[in-house]
Amino acid sequence: MEFIMDAKTFELSMEQQFQLQCLQQEFQDLEREQVIDYLIDTMQQIMARDNLIRDLMKNDLF
């Protein structure tokens, strides 16, 4: 099975760009420690998602 990835796969939608702008404005008011905590929590969620995707692909469920 061949998997071809389109370059547009990595582009953010307009909604995602808007969400990033909202986060940027929200972070302006946070203390440094709060931003670090948010970043670490986000990275943990991304890693868990990656593990789930890897497991689904390994079991041919994806």
N, CA, C and O atoms as a GROMACS GRO file, in nm:
protein
  248
    1MET      N    1   0.084  -0.117   0.000
    1MET     CA    2   0.000   0.000   0.000
    1MET      C    3   0.089   0.124   0.000
    1MET      O    4   0.176   0.138   0.086
    2GLU      N    5   0.068   0.212  -0.096
    2GLU     CA    6   0.147   0.334  -0.107
    2GLU      C    7   0.067   0.450  -0.049
    2GLU      O    8  -0.051   0.467  -0.078
    3PHE      N    9   0.136   0.529   0.031
    3PHE     CA   10   0.071   0.644   0.094
    3PHE      C   11   0.137   0.770   0.043
    3PHE      O   12   0.257   0.791   0.063
    4ILE      N   13   0.060   0.855  -0.022
    4ILE     CA   14   0.112   0.980  -0.076
    4ILE      C   15   0.055   1.095   0.006
    4ILE      O   16  -0.067   1.106   0.024
    5MET      N   17   0.144   1.182   0.056
    5MET     CA   18   0.100   1.294   0.138
    5MET      C   19   0.100   1.421   0.055
    5MET      O   20   0.201   1.453  -0.009
    6ASP      N   21  -0.009   1.491   0.055
    6ASP     CA   22  -0.023   1.617  -0.015
    6ASP      C   23   0.040   1.728   0.069
    6ASP      O   24   0.025   1.729   0.192
    7ALA      N   25   0.109   1.819   0.006
    7ALA     CA   26   0.172   1.930   0.078
    7ALA      C   27   0.070   2.014   0.153
    7ALA      O   28   0.102   2.072   0.257
    8LYS      N   29  -0.053   2.021   0.103
    8LYS     CA   30  -0.157   2.100   0.170
    8LYS      C   31  -0.200   2.037   0.303
    8LYS      O   32  -0.267   2.102   0.383
    9THR      N   33  -0.161   1.913   0.326
    9THR     CA   34  -0.194   1.845   0.451
    9THR      C   35  -0.139   1.923   0.570
    9THR      O   36  -0.198   1.920   0.678
   10PHE      N   37  -0.027   1.992   0.550
   10PHE     CA   38   0.040   2.061   0.660
   10PHE      C   39  -0.004   2.206   0.675
   10PHE      O   40   0.037   2.274   0.770
   11GLU      N   41  -0.088   2.254   0.583
   11GLU     CA   42  -0.137   2.391   0.592
   11GLU      C   43  -0.251   2.399   0.693
   11GLU      O   44  -0.332   2.308   0.705
   12LEU      N   45  -0.255   2.510   0.766
   12LEU     CA   46  -0.361   2.530   0.863
   12LEU      C   47  -0.483   2.589   0.794
   12LEU      O   48  -0.472   2.672   0.704
   13SER      N   49  -0.599   2.543   0.840
   13SER     CA   50  -0.724   2.600   0.788
   13SER      C   51  -0.740   2.741   0.845
   13SER      O   52  -0.669   2.781   0.937
   14MET      N   53  -0.834   2.816   0.788
   14MET     CA   54  -0.860   2.950   0.839
   14MET      C   55  -0.904   2.945   0.985
   14MET      O   56  -0.867   3.030   1.066
   15GLU      N   57  -0.985   2.845   1.018
   15GLU     CA   58  -1.031   2.829   1.156
   15GLU      C   59  -0.913   2.802   1.250
   15GLU      O   60  -0.908   2.858   1.360
   16GLN      N   61  -0.819   2.718   1.208
   16GLN     CA   62  -0.702   2.690   1.290
   16GLN      C   63  -0.614   2.814   1.306
   16GLN      O   64  -0.562   2.838   1.415
   17GLN      N   65  -0.599   2.891   1.200
   17GLN     CA   66  -0.522   3.016   1.209
   17GLN      C   67  -0.588   3.112   1.307
   17GLN      O   68  -0.519   3.179   1.385
   18PHE      N   69  -0.720   3.119   1.304
   18PHE     CA   70  -0.794   3.205   1.397
   18PHE      C   71  -0.773   3.157   1.541
   18PHE      O   72  -0.752   3.238   1.632
   19GLN      N   73  -0.780   3.025   1.562
   19GLN     CA   74  -0.759   2.970   1.696
   19GLN      C   75  -0.621   3.004   1.748
   19GLN      O   76  -0.605   3.035   1.866
   20LEU      N   77  -0.520   3.000   1.661
   20LEU     CA   78  -0.385   3.037   1.702
   20LEU      C   79  -0.376   3.184   1.741
   20LEU      O   80  -0.308   3.219   1.838
   21GLN      N   81  -0.443   3.269   1.666
   21GLN     CA   82  -0.443   3.411   1.699
   21GLN      C   83  -0.510   3.435   1.834
   21GLN      O   84  -0.463   3.517   1.913
   22CYS      N   85  -0.617   3.364   1.861
   22CYS     CA   86  -0.685   3.376   1.991
   22CYS      C   87  -0.594   3.330   2.104
   22CYS      O   88  -0.586   3.396   2.208
   23LEU      N   89  -0.524   3.218   2.083
   23LEU     CA   90  -0.431   3.170   2.185
   23LEU      C   91  -0.319   3.270   2.209
   23LEU      O   92  -0.279   3.294   2.323
   24GLN      N   93  -0.269   3.327   2.101
   24GLN     CA   94  -0.161   3.425   2.114
   24GLN      C   95  -0.206   3.543   2.200
   24GLN      O   96  -0.131   3.589   2.286
   25GLN      N   97  -0.326   3.591   2.177
   25GLN     CA   98  -0.379   3.702   2.256
   25GLN      C   99  -0.399   3.660   2.402
   25GLN      O  100  -0.371   3.737   2.494
   26GLU      N  101  -0.447   3.537   2.422
   26GLU     CA  102  -0.469   3.487   2.558
   26GLU      C  103  -0.336   3.473   2.633
   26GLU      O  104  -0.329   3.503   2.752
   27PHE      N  105  -0.233   3.428   2.563
   27PHE     CA  106  -0.102   3.409   2.627
   27PHE      C  107  -0.036   3.541   2.666
   27PHE      O  108   0.048   3.543   2.756
   28GLN      N  109  -0.074   3.650   2.601
   28GLN     CA  110  -0.016   3.780   2.633
   28GLN      C  111  -0.041   3.816   2.780
   28GLN      O  112   0.040   3.884   2.842
   29ASP      N  113  -0.153   3.769   2.834
   29ASP     CA  114  -0.192   3.804   2.970
   29ASP      C  115  -0.146   3.704   3.076
   29ASP      O  116  -0.165   3.726   3.195
   30LEU      N  117  -0.084   3.593   3.032
   30LEU     CA  118  -0.044   3.490   3.126
   30LEU      C  119   0.099   3.513   3.176
   30LEU      O  120   0.181   3.576   3.110
   31GLU      N  121   0.125   3.462   3.295
   31GLU     CA  122   0.260   3.463   3.348
   31GLU      C  123   0.342   3.356   3.276
   31GLU      O  124   0.286   3.262   3.220
   32ARG      N  125   0.472   3.371   3.279
   32ARG     CA  126   0.562   3.276   3.211
   32ARG      C  127   0.537   3.132   3.256
   32ARG      O  128   0.532   3.042   3.173
   33GLU      N  129   0.522   3.110   3.384
   33GLU     CA  130   0.502   2.976   3.438
   33GLU      C  131   0.372   2.914   3.386
   33GLU      O  132   0.368   2.794   3.358
   34GLN      N  133   0.268   2.996   3.372
   34GLN     CA  134   0.142   2.946   3.320
   34GLN      C  135   0.156   2.903   3.174
   34GLN      O  136   0.099   2.802   3.133
   35VAL      N  137   0.232   2.978   3.097
   35VAL     CA  138   0.254   2.944   2.956
   35VAL      C  139   0.333   2.813   2.948
   35VAL      O  140   0.302   2.727   2.865
   36ILE      N  141   0.435   2.798   3.032
   36ILE     CA  142   0.515   2.675   3.033
   36ILE      C  143   0.428   2.556   3.070
   36ILE      O  144   0.437   2.451   3.005
   37ASP      N  145   0.344   2.569   3.171
   37ASP     CA  146   0.253   2.460   3.210
   37ASP      C  147   0.160   2.422   3.095
   37ASP      O  148   0.136   2.304   3.070
   38TYR      N  149   0.108   2.524   3.026
   38TYR     CA  150   0.018   2.500   2.912
   38TYR      C  151   0.093   2.427   2.801
   38TYR      O  152   0.039   2.333   2.741
   39LEU      N  153   0.215   2.470   2.774
   39LEU     CA  154   0.296   2.407   2.670
   39LEU      C  155   0.325   2.261   2.703
   39LEU      O  156   0.314   2.174   2.616
   40ILE      N  157   0.362   2.233   2.826
   40ILE     CA  158   0.392   2.095   2.866
   40ILE      C  159   0.267   2.009   2.857
   40ILE      O  160   0.274   1.895   2.809
   41ASP      N  161   0.153   2.060   2.901
   41ASP     CA  162   0.028   1.986   2.891
   41ASP      C  163  -0.008   1.957   2.744
   41ASP      O  164  -0.051   1.847   2.710
   42THR      N  165   0.011   2.057   2.660
   42THR     CA  166  -0.017   2.040   2.517
   42THR      C  167   0.074   1.936   2.455
   42THR      O  168   0.029   1.852   2.378
   43MET      N  169   0.203   1.941   2.488
   43MET     CA  170   0.297   1.842   2.434
   43MET      C  171   0.261   1.700   2.480
   43MET      O  172   0.274   1.606   2.403
   44GLN      N  173   0.217   1.686   2.604
   44GLN     CA  174   0.175   1.555   2.655
   44GLN      C  175   0.055   1.503   2.575
   44GLN      O  176   0.049   1.385   2.541
   45GLN      N  177  -0.040   1.591   2.546
   45GLN     CA  178  -0.156   1.551   2.467
   45GLN      C  179  -0.117   1.512   2.325
   45GLN      O  180  -0.170   1.416   2.270
   46ILE      N  181  -0.023   1.585   2.265
   46ILE     CA  182   0.024   1.553   2.130
   46ILE      C  183   0.093   1.417   2.130
   46ILE      O  184   0.072   1.337   2.039
   47MET      N  185   0.174   1.391   2.229
   47MET     CA  186   0.245   1.263   2.238
   47MET      C  187   0.147   1.147   2.256
   47MET      O  188   0.163   1.042   2.194
   48ALA      N  189   0.045   1.166   2.339
   48ALA     CA  190  -0.057   1.063   2.359
   48ALA      C  191  -0.132   1.038   2.228
   48ALA      O  192  -0.161   0.923   2.194
   49ARG      N  193  -0.164   1.145   2.156
   49ARG     CA  194  -0.231   1.131   2.026
   49ARG      C  195  -0.143   1.055   1.928
   49ARG      O  196  -0.191   0.967   1.856
   50ASP      N  197  -0.014   1.089   1.925
   50ASP     CA  198   0.080   1.018   1.836
   50ASP      C  199   0.086   0.870   1.870
   50ASP      O  200   0.091   0.785   1.781
   51ASN      N  201   0.087   0.838   1.999
   51ASN     CA  202   0.089   0.697   2.041
   51ASN      C  203  -0.038   0.625   1.996
   51ASN      O  204  -0.032   0.510   1.952
   52LEU      N  205  -0.151   0.692   2.007
   52LEU     CA  206  -0.277   0.632   1.964
   52LEU      C  207  -0.276   0.606   1.813
   52LEU      O  208  -0.315   0.498   1.768
   53ILE      N  209  -0.231   0.704   1.736
   53ILE     CA  210  -0.225   0.688   1.590
   53ILE      C  211  -0.130   0.575   1.554
   53ILE      O  212  -0.161   0.492   1.468
   54ARG      N  213  -0.014   0.571   1.617
   54ARG     CA  214   0.084   0.465   1.590
   54ARG      C  215   0.024   0.328   1.622
   54ARG      O  216   0.043   0.233   1.546
   55ASP      N  217  -0.048   0.317   1.733
   55ASP     CA  218  -0.109   0.191   1.771
   55ASP      C  219  -0.218   0.151   1.672
   55ASP      O  220  -0.229   0.034   1.635
   56LEU      N  221  -0.298   0.247   1.628
   56LEU     CA  222  -0.402   0.217   1.530
   56LEU      C  223  -0.342   0.173   1.397
   56LEU      O  224  -0.393   0.080   1.334
   57MET      N  225  -0.234   0.237   1.356
   57MET     CA  226  -0.169   0.199   1.231
   57MET      C  227  -0.105   0.060   1.242
   57MET      O  228  -0.109  -0.019   1.148
   58LYS      N  229  -0.047   0.033   1.359
   58LYS     CA  230   0.016  -0.097   1.381
   58LYS      C  231  -0.088  -0.209   1.374
   58LYS      O  232  -0.058  -0.320   1.328
   59ASN      N  233  -0.207  -0.181   1.420
   59ASN     CA  234  -0.315  -0.282   1.421
   59ASN      C  235  -0.405  -0.271   1.300
   59ASN      O  236  -0.513  -0.331   1.298
   60ASP      N  237  -0.362  -0.194   1.198
   60ASP     CA  238  -0.439  -0.176   1.074
   60ASP      C  239  -0.581  -0.127   1.098
   60ASP      O  240  -0.672  -0.164   1.024
   61LEU      N  241  -0.600  -0.046   1.199
   61LEU     CA  242  -0.733   0.008   1.227
   61LEU      C  243  -0.748   0.149   1.173
   61LEU      O  244  -0.858   0.204   1.174
   62PHE      N  245  -0.641   0.205   1.126
   62PHE     CA  246  -0.643   0.343   1.079
   62PHE      C  247  -0.670   0.346   0.930
   62PHE      O  248  -0.675   0.454   0.871
   0.00000   0.00000   0.00000
